[in-house]
Amino acid sequence: MEKSKQISFGIFGVVALLFVAYLFGAFDGLTGGSATSDAAADARASLTTENAVNNPTANTTAPGAVKPAAPAAPAGPTTTMSFDKLEFDYGVIDAGEKVNHKYKFTNSGSEPLIISNAKGSCGCTVPNWPKEPIPPGGTGEIDVVFDSKGKKGKQSKRVTITANTNPAQTFLTIKGEVTPDPNAPAKPAPKAITAPAAQ
């Protein structure tokens, strides 16, 4: 009788261990995956697609890959910011000229606006922003300088503003066309590669 109790407790323990392992997905490798892991993968793929649609500049690296750290929006209550214009077209300029534009905004929410970061899409676009909180109803400016040195043709640069807003990022665009410098040295033509003659 004592031995049968030990056997039933042993069987119960094994069943309980298998159940726990099943819950934590230990059998996915053996069974080729489960509906649960497939659903999780689908959810991750859906989230990546949604991020790409809602934020075209989002980093959509593969799952498991290390993503660069994005500036965090300030913690606390959120507010809203309204810009006069989100886009500025500077027209046609000569290569080497710098364009400066001030994007004016208003804190249109009910909490102080805190801008934690502003970043250009490349080193040629440098934003400067107010570091102190903007009170509700207050105004401010984001000063953006675009340096056209080494650029030619149509240009469109983006500045990403990170603040305690919802969504946390706002995008400004500065665009136009850069006429190449006629005195710039011409780039050498690429060498033609010829295939060896057939024998």
KOLMARTOR-920228 format. One record per residue (C-alpha): x, y negated, z negated; residue in one letter. Coordinates in steps of 0.5 Angstrom, whole numbers, plus 2048, in hexadecimal, padded with zeros to 3 digits. Each point is the difference from the previous one (the first is absolute). Layout:
XYZA ...
//
This chain:
800800800M 8067FB7FEE 803802807K 7FA7FE804S 7FF7F97FCK 8087FF802Q 7FE802807I 7FA7FC801S 8047FA7FDF 805801805G 7FC800806I 7FC7FA7FDF 8077FC800G 802802807V 7F97FE802V 8017F97FDA 8077FF802L 7FE801807L 7FA7FC800F 8047FA7FDV 805801806A 7FB800805Y 7FD7F97FDL 8077FD800F 801803808G 8068057FEA 7FD805806F 7FF7FA805D 807803803G 7FE807800L 7F97FF803T 8027FB805G 7FD7FA7FCG 7F97FF7FDS 7FA7FC802A 8027FC7FAT 8077FE803S 7FD7FF807D 7FB7FB7FDA 8067FD7FCA 8047FF807A 7FA7FE803D 7FF7FA7FBA 8077FE801R 800800807A 7F97FC800S 8037FB7FBL 8067FF804T 7FC7FF806T 7FB7FB7FCE 8077FC7FEN 802800807A 7F97FD803V 7FF7FB7FAN 8087FE7FFN 803801807P 8077FE7FDT 7FF8057FAA 806806800N 7FD806802T 8058057FFT 7FF8077FFA 7FD8037FAP 8068017FBG 8057FB803A 8037FB7FCV 7FC7F9802K 8047F97FEP 7FD7FD7FAA 7FB7FB802A 7FF7F97FCP 7FB8017FAA 7FA7FB800A 8007FD7F9P 7FC8047FBA 7FA7FD7FDG 7F97FD803P 8007FF807T 7FE7F9804T 7FF7FE807T 8047FC805M 7FE7FC806S 8047FE806F 7FF7FA804D 803804806K 8038077FFL 8047FF807E 8047FB803F 8027FF807D 8067FC801Y 800800808G 806800804V 8077FF7FDI 807801802D 8058057FDA 8037FE7FAG 7FB7FB7FEE 7FD8017F9K 7F87FF7FFV 7FD7FE7F9N 7F98017FEH 7FC7FF7FAK 7FA8057FFY 7FB7FC7FBK 7FC8047FBF 7FB8007FBT 7FF8047FAN 7F9801801S 7FF8057FAG 7FE7FF7F9S 8078027FDE 8077FD801P 804803806L 8068037FFI 805801807I 8058057FES 803801807N 8007FD807A 804804805K 8027FF808G 7FF806804S 8087FE802C 8067FC7FEG 7FE7FB805C 7F97FE7FCT 8017FD7F9V 7FA7FE7FCP 8017FC7F9N 7FA8007FCW 7FD7FD7F9P 8038047FAK 7FB7FD7FBE 7F98027FFP 7FB7FC804I 7FA7FF7FCP 7F9801803P 7FE7FB805G 8087FE801G 803800806T 807801803G 805802806E 804805802I 8057FD804D 803805806V 8067FF804V 801804806F 807800803D 800801808S 808801800K 801806805G 7F9801801K 7FC800807K 7FA801803G 7F98007FCK 8018017F9Q 7FB8017FAS 8028017F9K 7FC8027FAR 8017FD7F9V 7FD8057FAT 7FE7FC7FAI 7FF8057FAT 7FB7FD7FAA 7FB8017FBN 7FB800806T 7FC806802N 802803805P 8077FE7FDA 8037FE806Q 7FF7FB805T 8037FF807F 8027FA804L 8037FF807T 8047FC803I 801800808K 8027FD806G 805801806E 8077FF800V 8047FD806T 807804801P 8067FB7FFD 8037FF807P 8078007FDN 8008067FCA 805805803P 7FC805805A 8008077FDK 804805804P 7FC805805A 8008077FEP 804804803K 7FD805805A 8018077FFI 801805806T 7FF807800A 806804802P 800802807A 7FD807801A 806805803Q 
//
